[in-house]
Amino acid sequence: MDWLSWVIFGLLAGAVAKMLMPGRDPGGCILTILLGIAGSVVGGLIGAQFHWGRVRGFDIRSFGLAVLGSLALLIVYRIIAGRSE
């Protein structure tokens, strides 16, 4: 059940990242959700590398890292997708 809660956490982080960075995404809503999930993983890995805590539960710090990771992936995706147009 842990993985399901992290997927939901990633969905929320992706939604917040999308609200913070509005605009049209070439991949649509599904790809934005997947980027949110992957971004939460990236944010958690970055946080663990800098010893900002372990990912054991949901708190404001882990949510902030997930949102930052989602924003980073969304920016990279928009740069890559923008070049192909």
trRosetta pair geometry for C-beta under 8 A, 3 or more apart (Angstrom, degrees):
i j d omega theta_ij theta_ji phi_ij phi_ji
1 4 5.5 -53 -159 35 50 115
1 5 6.5 49 147 -20 74 102
2 5 5.9 -59 -153 36 34 108
2 6 6.5 29 153 -15 68 107
3 6 5.7 -56 -149 39 35 110
3 7 6.4 40 151 -23 66 101
4 7 5.6 -48 -149 31 34 113
4 8 6.6 33 152 -15 64 103
5 8 5.7 -52 -149 38 35 111
5 9 6.2 41 149 -23 65 106
5 58 7.8 -114 160 -43 116 123
6 9 5.2 -47 -142 37 36 118
6 10 6.3 41 154 -21 64 102
6 37 8.0 88 135 -150 80 87
6 40 6.9 175 -178 117 84 136
7 10 5.6 -53 -150 36 31 112
7 11 6.5 37 149 -23 63 102
7 37 5.9 -3 -137 -122 64 122
8 11 5.4 -47 -150 31 35 116
8 12 6.6 34 152 -16 64 102
9 12 5.9 -54 -153 36 32 110
9 13 6.4 30 150 -17 65 107
9 40 5.9 135 115 -157 94 159
9 58 6.3 -149 -108 -102 128 118
9 63 7.4 -120 -164 -103 100 78
9 66 6.4 -101 149 -127 99 170
10 13 5.5 -53 -142 39 34 111
10 14 6.1 37 156 -21 66 105
10 36 5.1 132 162 126 75 81
10 37 3.4 76 139 -112 148 54
10 38 7.4 89 -158 0 134 29
10 39 7.0 139 -150 58 92 75
10 40 3.9 -126 -101 16 81 138
10 41 7.3 1 -97 -26 129 79
10 66 6.6 -131 -103 -165 55 124
10 70 7.6 152 -160 -79 71 118
11 14 5.7 -54 -147 37 28 111
11 15 6.4 30 153 -20 63 105
11 33 5.8 1 -121 -151 80 95
11 36 5.9 89 -115 105 24 137
11 37 6.7 11 -55 -67 59 88
12 15 5.7 -53 -148 34 32 112
12 16 6.5 29 154 -16 65 104
12 36 7.7 167 58 168 27 134
12 63 7.6 -44 108 -140 119 106
13 16 5.8 -54 -148 38 32 109
13 17 6.3 34 152 -19 65 107
13 36 5.2 156 86 -171 78 95
13 39 6.2 -153 123 92 122 109
13 40 4.7 132 43 -75 155 105
13 43 7.5 -134 -170 19 153 150
13 63 6.6 -162 -88 -158 98 66
13 66 3.7 -95 -104 133 154 109
13 67 4.9 -138 -153 -74 87 58
13 69 7.4 15 156 61 141 93
13 70 4.8 167 138 -25 98 142
14 17 5.6 -53 -144 38 32 112
14 18 6.2 34 154 -21 65 105
14 32 5.9 136 172 148 115 74
14 33 5.4 126 107 -128 159 37
14 34 7.9 99 -109 41 157 19
14 35 6.1 125 -126 82 115 72
14 36 1.4 -66 -62 -76 114 147
14 37 6.6 -24 -39 -26 131 54
14 39 6.5 135 -84 38 79 125
14 40 7.7 -76 -39 -30 82 102
14 70 5.1 -155 -93 -144 54 139
15 18 5.7 -53 -148 36 30 112
15 19 6.5 31 152 -19 63 104
15 36 6.7 33 -17 -113 52 159
16 19 5.6 -53 -149 36 34 112
16 20 6.3 30 153 -17 66 107
16 67 5.0 -51 95 -116 125 117
16 70 7.4 101 69 72 84 147
17 20 5.7 -57 -146 39 32 109
17 21 6.2 -15 166 23 67 109
17 35 7.8 -116 90 114 145 105
17 36 6.1 -177 33 -105 125 90
17 39 6.5 8 -37 103 164 167
17 67 5.5 176 -64 -158 87 70
17 70 3.6 -137 -35 114 156 116
17 71 4.7 -152 -139 -65 108 66
17 74 5.5 166 148 -12 124 145
18 21 6.6 -76 -134 62 24 77
18 22 7.1 63 163 -96 62 53
18 25 7.8 -66 -125 -27 104 136
18 32 5.5 53 -84 179 129 135
18 36 7.5 -51 -26 -69 102 120
18 74 7.2 -172 -81 -114 61 153
19 22 6.8 2 -152 -64 29 88
20 67 7.4 83 1 179 147 114
20 71 6.5 -42 85 -96 132 118
21 71 6.1 133 -20 -132 136 88
21 74 5.8 141 76 116 148 141
21 75 7.3 -110 -141 -67 163 80
23 78 7.6 46 94 -119 136 142
25 28 6.5 -144 92 -31 99 14
25 31 6.7 -157 138 82 128 112
25 32 5.5 126 55 -68 167 109
25 74 7.6 -73 -103 -152 127 96
25 77 7.5 21 -149 116 109 123
25 78 7.0 -90 -119 -87 78 92
25 81 7.7 70 -167 68 67 164
26 78 8.0 144 4 -118 98 59
26 81 4.4 -165 29 174 139 140
26 85 7.6 -151 -91 -58 141 120
27 30 7.2 -107 148 71 94 74
27 31 2.8 -42 138 49 132 159
27 32 6.7 162 85 -38 105 67
27 35 7.9 120 70 -26 148 121
27 77 7.2 -52 -2 171 132 132
27 81 7.1 -114 -32 -95 92 153
28 31 5.7 95 59 18 66 99
28 32 7.0 -119 112 -6 36 97
29 32 5.6 -59 -148 37 32 114
29 33 6.4 35 154 -22 67 103
30 33 5.7 -52 -153 32 32 112
30 34 6.5 29 151 -15 64 105
31 34 5.5 -52 -146 39 36 112
31 35 6.2 40 152 -20 66 103
31 77 7.6 164 151 -171 116 151
32 35 5.6 -52 -147 37 32 113
32 36 6.5 39 150 -24 62 102
32 74 7.2 36 -135 -110 80 109
33 36 5.5 -52 -153 31 33 115
33 37 6.7 32 151 -17 65 101
34 37 5.7 -49 -149 34 36 110
34 38 6.3 30 154 -11 67 107
35 38 5.7 -56 -142 45 33 108
35 39 5.8 39 154 -27 66 110
35 70 6.3 103 131 -151 83 76
35 73 4.8 -176 -167 117 96 121
35 74 5.6 109 142 -75 144 72
35 77 6.0 -64 -107 -25 143 154
36 39 5.5 -53 -141 36 27 115
36 40 6.6 31 157 -22 61 100
36 66 8.0 46 -178 163 74 98
36 70 4.7 19 -123 -127 58 129
37 40 6.0 -51 -154 28 30 109
37 41 7.0 27 148 -14 61 103
38 41 5.6 -55 -156 36 38 112
38 42 6.3 38 148 -19 70 105
38 69 7.8 -138 119 144 57 110
38 70 7.9 121 73 -103 64 66
38 73 5.8 135 96 -122 107 169
39 42 5.4 -51 -143 38 36 112
39 43 6.1 38 156 -19 67 104
39 66 6.5 95 116 -177 85 60
39 67 7.7 25 133 -143 125 13
39 68 7.9 -174 173 89 107 37
39 69 3.9 152 177 117 70 82
39 70 3.0 134 104 -81 157 51
39 71 7.1 116 -158 12 144 40
39 72 6.6 152 -134 51 103 82
39 73 4.4 -130 -81 18 97 127
39 74 7.2 -9 -72 -24 145 85
40 43 5.6 -49 -143 38 31 113
40 44 6.3 34 154 -19 62 106
40 65 7.9 87 -147 106 56 78
40 66 3.6 9 -121 -142 82 105
40 69 5.9 156 -80 73 17 130
40 70 6.4 15 -47 -52 65 101
41 44 5.7 -56 -150 37 30 112
41 45 6.4 29 153 -18 64 106
41 69 7.1 -163 60 149 41 154
42 45 5.8 -56 -148 37 31 110
42 46 6.3 30 155 -17 65 106
42 69 3.8 160 81 -158 93 119
42 72 6.7 -123 117 71 143 125
42 73 6.3 147 18 -48 154 115
43 46 5.8 -54 -146 37 31 110
43 47 6.2 32 155 -18 64 108
43 62 7.9 119 121 -169 114 55
43 64 7.9 -170 -176 107 137 46
43 65 3.6 146 165 148 107 76
43 66 4.5 -166 63 -86 148 29
43 67 7.2 74 -89 35 163 35
43 68 5.4 122 -114 67 116 84
43 69 2.8 -120 -42 -18 87 123
43 70 7.1 -31 -30 -15 127 68
43 72 7.9 154 -70 21 84 121
44 47 5.6 -55 -146 38 31 113
44 48 6.3 30 155 -19 65 106
44 55 4.7 19 -152 -72 119 145
44 62 6.8 26 -99 -151 89 93
44 65 6.2 113 -72 119 43 129
44 66 6.8 21 -43 -79 85 80
44 69 7.3 -41 -1 -28 58 159
45 48 5.7 -54 -147 36 31 110
45 49 6.4 34 153 -22 64 105
46 49 5.7 -53 -149 33 32 113
46 50 6.6 12 159 -2 65 108
46 65 6.6 -170 71 -161 101 110
46 68 7.9 -95 69 100 146 118
46 69 6.6 179 14 -83 125 106
47 50 6.2 -68 -147 48 29 97
47 52 4.3 -86 -161 60 82 117
47 53 6.4 -30 161 55 115 77
47 55 7.3 106 82 -60 126 95
47 61 7.5 125 -140 149 141 98
47 62 7.1 -153 67 -112 176 63
47 65 4.4 -19 -50 -128 129 159
48 51 7.4 29 -174 -80 34 34
48 52 7.5 -83 -62 43 23 77
48 53 8.0 -76 -91 83 56 43
48 54 6.8 53 -110 -115 94 52
48 55 6.8 -57 -63 -16 111 99
52 61 6.7 -156 153 170 109 126
52 65 7.1 154 93 -75 142 137
53 61 6.2 75 30 110 148 143
53 62 7.3 -100 94 -64 127 90
55 62 6.0 114 -122 -126 79 129
57 62 7.4 173 91 11 46 154
58 62 6.1 -123 -135 74 43 129
58 63 6.6 54 -167 -54 85 99
59 62 5.4 89 50 14 70 99
59 63 7.0 -135 97 -4 34 93
60 63 5.6 -57 -144 40 32 112
60 64 6.1 37 155 -23 66 105
61 64 5.7 -52 -147 34 29 112
61 65 6.5 28 154 -16 63 104
62 65 5.7 -51 -147 37 35 112
62 66 6.3 38 152 -21 64 105
63 66 5.5 -53 -148 36 33 113
63 67 6.4 33 153 -18 65 104
64 67 5.8 -53 -146 36 31 109
64 68 6.3 30 154 -17 65 106
65 68 5.7 -54 -145 39 32 111
65 69 6.2 33 155 -18 65 106
66 69 5.7 -54 -146 38 30 111
66 70 6.3 31 153 -19 63 107
67 70 5.6 -54 -147 37 32 113
67 71 6.3 35 153 -21 65 103
68 71 5.6 -50 -146 35 32 113
68 72 6.4 35 154 -21 64 104
69 72 5.6 -52 -148 34 32 113
69 73 6.5 26 156 -13 65 105
70 73 6.0 -57 -147 40 31 106
70 74 6.1 32 154 -20 65 109
71 74 5.6 -58 -145 38 30 112
71 75 6.3 31 156 -20 66 105
72 75 5.9 -54 -149 34 29 110
72 76 6.4 25 154 -15 63 107
73 76 5.6 -53 -144 40 34 110
73 77 6.0 37 155 -22 66 107
74 77 5.7 -52 -144 37 29 113
74 78 6.4 29 156 -18 63 105
75 78 5.9 -56 -148 36 29 108
75 79 6.5 29 154 -19 63 106
76 79 5.8 -55 -150 35 32 111
76 80 6.3 25 155 -13 66 108
77 80 5.9 -59 -146 41 30 106
77 81 5.9 21 160 -11 68 113
78 81 5.9 -56 -133 46 28 105
78 82 5.7 35 161 -27 63 111
79 82 5.8 -56 -143 34 23 114
79 83 6.8 26 156 -24 58 103
80 83 6.1 -55 -157 26 31 111
80 84 7.2 23 152 -16 62 105
81 84 6.0 -57 -155 32 38 109
81 85 7.2 40 151 -26 65 102
82 85 6.1 -53 -157 23 37 112
